[in-house]
């Protein structure tokens, strides 16, 4: 015998608990994303929040962005009006992900430099005192500004 739920159309709106279970995002994070303008809800007759089912896709984009290290503000900007529309489309996702590509490539390059130089001197007067005098005599890297120029691509 088939489950009666299989014959029913899915609910158009989800409670915050249903949205949390379906998306894997904690309720507190859902409320936070709503306060930050990343998602929206509506109020029912009892004044309870109800989220359009389309919010599931927006939450997926938020989780992917955060997993890639993208700041919430940038995620919100890239989502733009798409987060408030009835459905986030494949073309919306293509536009959003293309906007992140350059930033991700820059960060990948920086992480690769860090990985490749991690065991050597970072060129800032630092952790490898034995080799720093030959790489950074007289602390000439000080003129390049604060931080570790050997790791952030300035050297």
C-alpha positions as CSV (number, residue, x, y, z in Angstrom):
1,X,0.0,0.0,0.0
2,X,1.4,3.4,-1.0
3,X,1.9,6.2,1.5
4,X,-0.9,8.8,1.3
5,X,1.7,11.6,1.2
6,X,3.0,10.4,-2.2
7,X,-0.4,11.3,-3.7
8,X,-0.5,14.8,-2.2
9,X,1.1,17.9,-3.7
10,X,3.9,19.3,-1.5
11,X,3.0,22.2,0.7
12,X,3.7,25.5,-0.9
13,X,5.0,27.0,2.4
14,X,7.1,25.4,5.1
15,X,7.4,26.1,8.8
16,X,10.8,27.1,10.0
17,X,11.2,23.6,11.6
18,X,10.3,21.9,8.3
19,X,12.7,24.1,6.4
20,X,15.4,23.3,8.9
21,X,14.9,19.6,8.6
22,X,14.7,19.6,4.8
23,X,17.7,21.9,4.3
24,X,19.9,20.8,7.2
25,X,20.3,24.4,8.3
26,X,19.7,25.1,12.0
27,X,16.6,27.2,12.9
28,X,18.8,29.9,14.4
29,X,20.7,30.2,11.1
30,X,17.5,30.4,9.1
31,X,16.3,33.3,11.4
32,X,19.7,35.0,11.0
33,X,19.6,34.7,7.2
34,X,16.2,36.2,7.3
35,X,17.3,39.2,9.4
36,X,20.2,39.7,7.0
37,X,17.9,39.8,4.0
38,X,19.1,36.6,2.4
39,X,15.7,34.8,2.6
40,X,12.2,35.9,3.3
41,X,9.1,34.5,5.0
42,X,5.5,35.4,5.2
43,X,3.1,35.3,8.2
44,X,0.1,33.1,8.3
45,X,-3.2,33.9,10.0
46,X,-1.8,32.9,13.3
47,X,1.3,35.2,12.7
48,X,3.7,32.2,12.3
49,X,6.5,32.4,9.8
50,X,6.0,30.4,6.7
51,X,8.7,30.1,4.1
52,X,8.1,29.6,0.4
53,X,9.4,26.2,-0.7
54,X,11.7,28.1,-3.1
55,X,13.8,29.2,0.0
56,X,15.3,25.7,0.0
57,X,17.3,26.6,-3.2
58,X,18.4,29.9,-1.7
59,X,19.6,28.1,1.4
60,X,21.5,25.6,-0.8
61,X,23.3,28.6,-2.5
62,X,24.1,30.1,0.8
63,X,25.6,26.9,2.1
64,X,27.7,26.4,-1.0
65,X,28.9,30.0,-0.8
66,X,29.8,29.7,2.8
67,X,31.5,26.4,2.2
68,X,33.7,28.2,-0.4
69,X,34.5,30.9,2.2
70,X,32.4,33.6,0.6
71,X,31.2,36.3,3.0
72,X,27.5,36.5,3.7
73,X,27.3,40.1,2.5
74,X,28.7,39.0,-0.9
75,X,26.3,36.1,-1.0
76,X,23.4,38.5,-0.3
77,X,24.6,40.9,-3.0
78,X,25.0,38.1,-5.6
79,X,21.6,36.7,-4.8
80,X,20.1,40.1,-5.3
81,X,16.5,40.0,-6.4
82,X,16.7,36.3,-7.2
83,X,16.4,35.5,-3.4
84,X,13.1,37.3,-3.3
85,X,11.7,35.8,-6.5
86,X,9.4,32.8,-6.5
87,X,12.1,30.4,-7.8
88,X,15.9,30.5,-8.1
89,X,16.7,29.4,-11.6
90,X,19.6,27.7,-13.3
91,X,20.5,31.0,-15.0
92,X,20.4,32.7,-11.6
93,X,22.9,30.1,-10.3
94,X,25.1,30.5,-13.3
95,X,25.2,34.3,-12.8
96,X,25.9,33.9,-9.0
97,X,28.6,31.3,-9.4
98,X,30.3,33.2,-12.2
99,X,30.5,36.2,-10.0
100,X,32.4,34.2,-7.4
101,X,34.8,32.6,-9.8
102,X,37.4,35.4,-9.9
103,X,37.5,35.7,-6.1
104,X,37.8,31.9,-5.6
105,X,40.7,31.8,-8.1
106,X,42.5,34.6,-6.3
107,X,42.1,32.8,-3.0
108,X,43.2,29.4,-4.5
109,X,46.3,31.1,-5.7
110,X,47.0,32.6,-2.3
111,X,46.5,29.3,-0.6
112,X,48.7,27.5,-3.1
113,X,51.5,30.1,-2.4
114,X,51.0,29.6,1.3
115,X,51.2,25.8,1.0
116,X,54.3,26.0,-1.2
117,X,56.1,28.4,1.1
118,X,54.8,27.1,4.5
119,X,58.0,25.4,5.5
120,X,60.4,28.1,4.4
121,X,60.9,31.7,5.4
122,X,57.8,33.9,4.9
123,X,60.0,36.9,4.3
124,X,58.8,39.2,7.0
125,X,61.2,39.0,9.9
126,X,59.5,35.9,11.2
127,X,59.6,32.3,11.9
128,X,62.7,31.2,10.0
129,X,65.4,33.2,11.6
130,X,68.2,31.2,10.0
131,X,67.2,32.1,6.5
132,X,65.6,35.4,6.9
133,X,68.8,37.5,7.0
134,X,69.5,36.4,3.4
135,X,65.9,36.9,2.2
136,X,65.0,40.1,4.2
137,X,68.3,41.8,5.2
138,X,67.8,44.8,7.4
139,X,64.0,44.1,7.4
140,X,63.5,45.7,4.0
141,X,60.1,44.0,3.9
142,X,58.9,46.5,6.5
143,X,58.7,49.0,3.6
144,X,56.1,46.7,1.9
145,X,53.6,47.2,4.8
146,X,52.3,44.9,7.5
147,X,51.7,41.2,7.2
148,X,53.6,38.4,5.5
149,X,54.4,39.6,2.0
150,X,55.9,36.2,1.2
151,X,52.6,34.6,1.6
152,X,50.2,37.2,0.2
153,X,52.0,37.5,-3.1
154,X,53.9,40.8,-2.6
155,X,57.3,39.1,-2.7
